[in-house]
Amino acid sequence: MIIVKDLHKTYKKGHKEVRAVNGVDLKIRKGGSALIVGPSGAGKSTLLHMMGALDKPTSGKIFFEDTDIYKLPDGERAMMRNKKIGFVFQFYHLLSEFTALENVMMPALMNPEAVHSPAGKSGNARYEIRKRAMNMLSSVGLERRMDHLPSRLSGGESQRVAIARAIMNEPRLLLCDEPTGNLDSNTSESIYEILFDLKAKSGMTIVIVSHDEKLVSRVDFTIRLKDGKLA
């Protein structure tokens, strides 16, 4: 599903050049799972964001399902990201003025194919999106919290909303950047149970950035980074 070829990302920090990712090559098969680990500043999140079409590399290539994603025009890349890739971040990035249900509906409402589907022509697109979002929230155990604003949700509940939102468009790839970094150990375990259960049921590919070495035994392989390189 993913092929990374000689990937580099450099930043300017004052007069210094920082090499966040420095010549990474890797492959992740369809339906597989991978864990990216390494010390702080190793380039883990930068690598993940480039794989998810969020951050352009300085040089090198990333192929997603045989498509060189950074050769796509910005609009096509954004649409591909919305339809095929889900993201779960350490900070939930929920929209505070919208309910849990409305937050989960957002990716589908931003997808023209969903809004302008045959259901949309008959005026039922929003109803179908709402029904699907309710199912997504139920799948992560939040059927009784759908109408709550983020301010009334715990950290674990907020992350489960973020997961439901990430899978709303049935992505083929789910990228998780320190998804339990703000949570206690018990809540963290419940989040990972949800993620791996969703993967098992859907067959999607999942890549996780984490400091939690216990996850090594739960994924197909582990990518260790140090100073932007594969260690």
C-alpha positions as CSV (number, residue, x, y, z in Angstrom):
1,M,0.0,0.0,0.0
2,I,2.8,2.4,0.9
3,I,6.3,2.7,-0.6
4,V,8.7,5.3,0.7
5,K,11.8,5.9,-1.4
6,D,14.8,7.9,-0.2
7,L,12.7,10.3,1.8
8,H,14.2,13.5,3.2
9,K,12.7,16.4,5.1
10,T,14.8,19.4,6.2
11,Y,13.8,22.5,8.1
12,K,15.5,25.9,8.6
13,K,15.9,26.7,12.3
14,G,17.5,30.1,12.4
15,H,20.8,29.7,10.5
16,K,20.8,25.9,11.0
17,E,19.4,23.2,8.8
18,V,17.6,20.4,10.7
19,R,17.2,17.1,9.0
20,A,14.0,15.7,10.4
21,V,13.9,12.7,8.1
22,N,17.1,11.6,6.4
23,G,17.0,9.0,3.6
24,V,14.2,6.7,4.7
25,D,13.1,3.7,2.6
26,L,10.3,1.4,3.6
27,K,7.2,-0.6,2.4
28,I,4.0,-1.3,4.2
29,R,1.7,-3.9,2.8
30,K,-2.0,-3.6,2.3
31,G,-3.9,-4.6,5.5
32,G,-0.7,-4.5,7.5
33,S,0.2,-2.8,10.7
34,A,3.3,-0.9,11.7
35,L,4.7,0.8,14.7
36,I,7.0,3.8,14.4
37,V,9.2,4.3,17.6
38,G,12.2,6.3,18.5
39,P,13.4,9.1,20.9
40,S,11.9,12.5,20.8
41,G,13.1,14.4,17.7
42,A,13.8,11.3,15.8
43,G,11.4,12.3,13.0
44,K,8.5,9.9,13.8
45,S,5.7,12.4,13.4
46,T,7.3,14.1,10.4
47,L,7.5,10.7,8.6
48,L,3.9,9.9,9.5
49,H,2.6,13.3,8.2
50,M,4.5,12.9,4.9
51,M,3.0,9.4,4.5
52,G,-0.4,10.9,5.1
53,A,0.0,13.6,2.4
54,L,0.0,16.4,5.1
55,D,3.6,17.6,4.7
56,K,5.6,17.7,1.5
57,P,9.1,16.1,1.6
58,T,12.1,18.0,0.7
59,S,13.1,15.1,-1.6
60,G,12.2,11.5,-2.2
61,K,8.9,9.9,-3.1
62,I,5.9,8.3,-1.4
63,F,3.6,6.0,-3.3
64,F,0.1,5.3,-2.0
65,E,-1.5,2.4,-3.9
66,D,0.9,3.1,-6.8
67,T,0.2,6.8,-6.9
68,D,3.1,9.2,-6.4
69,I,1.1,11.4,-4.0
70,Y,3.3,14.5,-4.2
71,K,3.0,14.6,-7.9
72,L,-0.8,15.2,-7.5
73,P,-2.2,18.7,-7.7
74,D,-3.0,20.1,-4.2
75,G,-6.7,19.7,-4.7
76,E,-6.5,16.1,-5.8
77,R,-4.1,15.2,-3.0
78,A,-6.6,16.8,-0.5
79,M,-9.5,14.8,-1.9
80,M,-7.4,11.6,-1.8
81,R,-6.5,12.3,1.8
82,N,-10.2,12.9,2.8
83,K,-11.4,9.7,1.0
84,K,-8.7,7.2,1.7
85,I,-6.7,8.2,4.8
86,G,-7.9,8.6,8.4
87,F,-5.9,10.5,11.1
88,V,-5.9,10.2,14.9
89,F,-3.7,12.7,16.7
90,Q,-2.5,13.0,20.3
91,F,-4.6,16.2,20.6
92,Y,-8.1,15.4,19.5
93,H,-8.7,18.5,17.4
94,L,-12.5,18.3,17.9
95,L,-14.5,21.4,17.0
96,S,-15.6,22.7,20.3
97,E,-18.9,24.3,19.1
98,F,-20.1,21.0,17.6
99,T,-21.4,17.9,19.3
100,A,-19.6,14.6,19.1
101,L,-22.0,13.4,16.4
102,E,-21.5,16.6,14.3
103,N,-17.7,16.2,14.6
104,V,-17.9,12.7,13.3
105,M,-20.1,13.8,10.4
106,M,-17.6,16.4,9.2
107,P,-15.3,14.3,6.9
108,A,-18.4,13.0,5.0
109,L,-19.9,16.4,4.7
110,M,-16.6,17.6,3.2
111,N,-16.7,14.7,0.6
112,P,-18.5,15.8,-2.5
113,E,-19.1,12.3,-3.6
114,A,-21.1,11.6,-0.4
115,V,-23.0,14.8,-0.5
116,H,-23.8,14.6,-4.2
117,S,-24.6,10.8,-4.3
118,P,-28.0,9.5,-5.5
119,A,-29.2,9.8,-1.9
120,G,-28.1,13.5,-2.0
121,K,-30.2,14.1,-5.1
122,S,-33.2,12.9,-3.3
123,G,-32.4,15.1,-0.3
124,N,-31.4,12.3,2.0
125,A,-27.6,12.7,2.0
126,R,-27.3,14.4,5.3
127,Y,-29.7,11.8,6.9
128,E,-27.5,9.0,5.6
129,I,-24.3,10.7,6.8
130,R,-25.9,11.3,10.2
131,K,-27.0,7.6,10.5
132,R,-23.5,6.4,9.5
133,A,-21.9,8.8,12.1
134,M,-24.2,7.4,14.8
135,N,-23.0,3.9,13.8
136,M,-19.4,5.0,14.0
137,L,-19.9,6.4,17.5
138,S,-21.7,3.2,18.6
139,S,-18.8,1.2,17.3
140,V,-16.5,3.0,19.8
141,G,-18.9,2.7,22.7
142,L,-20.3,6.3,22.7
143,E,-23.9,5.8,21.7
144,R,-25.0,7.7,24.9
145,R,-22.6,10.6,24.3
146,M,-23.5,11.6,20.8
147,D,-25.1,15.0,21.7
148,H,-22.4,16.1,24.1
149,L,-20.0,18.9,23.3
150,P,-16.3,18.1,23.6
151,S,-16.1,20.2,26.8
152,R,-18.4,17.6,28.4
153,L,-16.3,14.6,27.3
154,S,-13.4,12.9,29.1
155,G,-10.0,12.6,27.4
156,G,-10.7,8.9,26.5
157,E,-14.1,9.8,25.2
158,S,-12.7,12.6,23.1
159,Q,-10.2,10.3,21.6
160,R,-12.9,7.8,20.8
161,V,-14.8,10.5,19.0
162,A,-11.6,11.3,17.1
163,I,-11.3,7.7,16.1
164,A,-14.9,7.5,14.9
165,R,-14.3,10.7,12.9
166,A,-11.1,9.2,11.4
167,I,-13.0,6.1,10.1
168,M,-16.1,7.9,9.0
169,N,-15.2,7.7,5.3
170,E,-14.0,4.1,5.6
171,P,-10.3,4.9,4.9
172,R,-7.9,2.3,3.6
173,L,-5.1,3.7,5.7
174,L,-5.3,4.9,9.4
175,L,-2.4,7.0,10.7
176,C,-2.2,7.4,14.5
177,D,0.2,10.0,16.0
178,E,0.7,9.3,19.7
179,P,-3.0,8.5,20.0
180,T,-2.8,7.9,23.8
181,G,-0.1,10.4,24.7
182,N,-2.5,12.4,26.9
183,L,-4.3,9.4,28.5
184,D,-3.7,7.1,31.5
185,S,-2.6,3.5,31.0
186,N,-6.0,2.0,31.4
187,T,-7.6,4.4,29.0
188,S,-4.7,3.9,26.6
189,E,-5.2,0.2,26.6
190,S,-8.9,0.6,25.8
191,I,-8.1,3.0,22.9
192,Y,-5.6,0.4,21.4
193,E,-8.2,-2.3,21.8
194,I,-10.6,-0.2,19.7
195,L,-8.0,0.5,17.1
196,F,-6.9,-3.1,16.6
197,D,-10.5,-4.3,16.7
198,L,-11.4,-1.9,13.9
199,K,-8.4,-2.9,11.9
200,A,-9.4,-6.6,12.3
201,K,-13.0,-6.0,11.2
202,S,-12.2,-3.6,8.3
203,G,-8.9,-4.9,6.9
204,M,-7.5,-1.3,6.8
205,T,-3.8,-0.6,7.1
206,I,-2.7,1.0,10.3
207,V,0.5,2.9,11.2
208,I,1.0,4.1,14.8
209,V,3.6,6.5,16.2
210,S,4.1,5.7,19.9
211,H,6.6,5.5,22.8
212,D,4.7,2.4,24.0
213,E,7.0,-0.5,23.4
214,K,4.3,-3.0,24.5
215,L,2.7,-2.4,21.0
216,V,5.7,-4.1,19.3
217,S,4.1,-7.5,19.8
218,R,0.8,-6.4,18.4
219,V,1.9,-5.1,15.0
220,D,3.4,-6.8,11.9
221,F,6.7,-4.9,12.1
222,T,8.3,-2.0,13.9
223,I,10.1,1.0,12.3
224,R,12.8,2.4,14.6
225,L,14.0,5.9,13.9
226,K,17.0,7.7,15.2
227,D,18.2,11.1,14.0
228,G,15.8,10.8,11.0
229,K,17.2,7.5,9.8
230,L,16.1,3.9,10.1
231,A,17.9,2.5,13.2
